[in-house]
Amino acid sequence: MERIIGTIELGTVVVYKLIDLRFLLKLMAANPANAFAQLVHFLTASFLAISVGLTETSSFEGMLIEFCDLIAIQV
């Protein structure tokens, strides 16, 4: 049972970190055509599907601030 709980916790942490990374890549205005940025976006898209569109995406000098990422992490 402990192994199953540990695996679930590890999966949760990995998802949180990927969403964090997605948020940072958008904040740093990373090139969306980059393969790594596309991979992170692809891996996190299904986890963020429910919160996309909840708030508007703010931008400042090319940097995007997606509050839906932060909301998904808190939920």
FENBEL-V473424 format. One record per residue. N is the residue number from 1. RES is the residue in three letters. OMEGA is omega as a letter, one per 30 degrees, with the letter a starting at -180 (999 if undefined). Layout:
N_RES_OMEGA ; N_RES_OMEGA
This chain:
1_MET_l ; 2_GLU_l ; 3_ARG_l ; 4_ILE_l ; 5_ILE_l ; 6_GLY_l ; 7_THR_l ; 8_ILE_l ; 9_GLU_l ; 10_LEU_l ; 11_GLY_l ; 12_THR_l ; 13_VAL_l ; 14_VAL_l ; 15_VAL_l ; 16_TYR_a ; 17_LYS_l ; 18_LEU_l ; 19_ILE_l ; 20_ASP_a ; 21_LEU_l ; 22_ARG_l ; 23_PHE_a ; 24_LEU_l ; 25_LEU_l ; 26_LYS_a ; 27_LEU_a ; 28_MET_l ; 29_ALA_l ; 30_ALA_a ; 31_ASN_a ; 32_PRO_l ; 33_ALA_l ; 34_ASN_a ; 35_ALA_a ; 36_PHE_l ; 37_ALA_l ; 38_GLN_l ; 39_LEU_l ; 40_VAL_l ; 41_HIS_a ; 42_PHE_a ; 43_LEU_a ; 44_THR_a ; 45_ALA_a ; 46_SER_l ; 47_PHE_a ; 48_LEU_a ; 49_ALA_a ; 50_ILE_a ; 51_SER_l ; 52_VAL_a ; 53_GLY_l ; 54_LEU_l ; 55_THR_l ; 56_GLU_l ; 57_THR_l ; 58_SER_l ; 59_SER_l ; 60_PHE_l ; 61_GLU_l ; 62_GLY_l ; 63_MET_l ; 64_LEU_l ; 65_ILE_l ; 66_GLU_a ; 67_PHE_l ; 68_CYS_l ; 69_ASP_a ; 70_LEU_l ; 71_ILE_l ; 72_ALA_l ; 73_ILE_a ; 74_GLN_a ; 75_VAL_999
